[in-house]
Amino acid sequence: MRILIVDDEEVALNSVKRLLKWRGIRSVEVCGNGKGAITRIRETDFDIVLLDLLMPEVDGLQVLEATKPYRPHTEFIIFTAIDDIPTTVKAVRLGAYDYLVKPVDNDLLFLSIKRAYEHRGLLIGLSVAAQENKKEVPEAFGEIITKSPQMLSLLSYAQVMAASGNPIMITGESGTGKELVARGIHQAGPTPKGPFIAVNVSAIPATMFESQFFGHTKGAFTGADAPHQGYFEQADGGTLFLDEIGELPIALQAKLLRVLEEKSFYPLGAAKPIWVDVRVVSASNINLNNACQEGTFRLDLYYRLKSAHIHLPPLAERSGDVPLLAKHFLKKSSAQYKKDVQGFTPEGMELLNSKNYPGNVRELAQIVENAVLVADTNFISPQHLGMTQPALSPFTRQLCTSKENDEAHLAFVLTNTNGDKNRAAQTMGITLRQLQRKIAAMKKNPRWEAIMRDI
């Protein structure tokens, strides 16, 4: 058993460490602050983290929220000097296994550690059993192409959490496969034969929100010539997937929260409520925790949607998945366009492996599809990929290879799509609205014009 103790009080750290070693637990590490704990937990696969709640700068709940999605099999036991029910509920929703009030009874602590370790073993055992059955990816998530250990671990965790029927929040960059995971959660959940209704929240005008989500009766408003069944009623007995939930205007969030709490709503023009049994899975590529702090997203709605949290890694962190995905998309595109393209040249595959993908899996799929369309041979080479590097200045070349700065990548895509924003957004694997935001933000960079001229 490998345990990390996180506490800003050195006396408490050393006391718990000595106690654990006295009970025979040899591998015990300590950390004196929340910020350092986040780094340690993300880098190391601890079995259990004993986490103090009240710490300066970064507290225990912030540590839990920042690390549990990356380490779904690590169990967290929270220590606190305050017995506060709302905080306990919040910790459990963030993924804590247990919540103990100081001073903690030694026997109670070891009982909690024992049970947490057994629970971790159960989750890992499910993953191992799946591998022993030669199912690298759980059956419900069969549409997802991966051999990345991190992704396989996340999918195993998602399958376990799906069985509860509780709301699940999926986060990750655009193009990482959030809807595919949501569909897998639906299939692994208690109502796989029910409907799966996917809704892009950002595409619904605020004035149409109630009509689209709750429906309306005939004559409810001008133009309502027939009754309309809203998304919640359509999803009754199944799953409602709310993509880009962070784009929902703050004024409408209270209405969504009320339906989630009461499980009923009034269609526009109706005198009686409709009761529904709907499992909600939501997704966002923006940091909703920051949005809550900024006042643009309701904290109570955030925790209502986030009974469990799954964070999908970018493609750059999915070891070995680029060749696997590239071959899958090549086979699919070759069949779609009736072309005899059999594979990639070594140089072509090397180029695909060396590229950063801001648009993640969606961007890779678009690149391969375009390559198949223009291919005049049986194998895809660099010239078919349209990814040969132009003569750039050292400054722009550095930007092109930096994950933190994508000004040059954006400029390159805009240049090669002749300024067509729809095509540029599709190439980058993001929505048109997201592209427009990127352009607006990057125009503030004083070197933006120089980058455009350089490319």
C-alpha positions, 0 to 999 in steps of 0.5 A: 500500500502506497500512501501520501499524507498532505497537511500543512502542520508538520507535527500532524504529518510526522504523527500520522506517518509514524502511526502508519509505519507502526501499523506496518505500512512501509511506503508512506510519503508526506507533503506540506502544502496543497500545490505540491500535493497536486503535482505529486498526485498527478505524477505518482500512482498512490493507493490512498491520499490522506488529505487535510481540508484546511490548508492555506492557498490551496485547500484539500477540496481544491487538491481533490478536484484537481487530481481525482479526474487524473487518478480515478483509482486513487482513494482520498480520505479527508481530514478536517477539524470542522464537522460540516455536512455541506462540506462533507457532501461536497467532498464526496461529490468530488470523489472522496472515499471518506471524511474524518473529523479530527482528532481521528480515532486510530482504529477508525482511521485504519478501518477507513484505510482498509475499506478504501484500499479494498474499494480501489482493488475492486475498481482495478479488478474490474479493469484487470478482468476486462483485460483478461477477457481480451477486451482492452476497451469495455464493451459499452465504450467500443466506439473509442479507439485507444490502447493508452493505459490512462484512457483504459483506466478512465474508461474502466472508472467510467463504466463503474460510475455509469452503473449508478445512474447519477449525473456525470460531468465529462471535461477535456479539450475540444475533440477529445471524444466527450460525446463518445464517452457519454454514449458509452456511459449511457450503454453501461448505465441502468437504461441502455435501451432508453433514448440517448438525446445529445444537445449542443447547449451553445447552439440553442438561442436563449429565447428558445431554451424553454421551448426546446428543453421543456416543449410547448403546447399548441397555441402556447405562443405565436407560431406554435401550430402544433405541440412540441416535445422538449429534450427532457421528455424525449430523453425520458427513460434514458440519457440527456447529454448536455454538451458545452454546458458552460455556454448556458447563460447564467439566467437560464441555469436556475431553470435547468437546476430546478428540473434536475432537483424536482424531476418535473417541469411545465411545458410552455402553455401547459397547466400540469407538470410532466414527470421524467426519469432522465440521467444527465451527462454533461460536458465542457471544454472550459474550466467550470470551477473558474467559471463558478468563481467568476460568477458565470456558472452557478455553483449549486448547478455545477455540483448537481451535474458533477456527481462523478467527474471524468477528465479526458486527456488531450491526444498528445498525452495518449501514448501510442494512440496516434498510429492506431487512430490514423489507421482507423480513420484511413480505413473508414475514409477509404471505404467512404470515398471508395479509394484503394488507400492501404496505409501510410509511408514511414515518413507519413506516419512519422509526420503524424506522430510528430505533430501537436493536435490542438483539435485532438482526435477530431483534428487527426480525423480531418487530416487523414480524411483530407489526405485520402481525398487527395491521395494519388497513390496507395500510401499516404506520404507527407505531401498528401497530409499537407503538413510540410513545414513552410519557411518560418522565422525562428519566433513563429517556428517556436510558437508552432511547437509550443503547447502554451501558444497556438497563435502561429497554428491558428494563423497557419490554419487561417492562411491555408483555408483562405480565411474561411472560418468555418473550414478553419474551425473544422480543421482545428476541431473546434466550434466556430464560436470558439474559433472567433474567441481565439481570434479575438483574444490573439489579436491582442497580441502585439506580434499577431500581425507579424505572425500572419505576415510571416506565414 
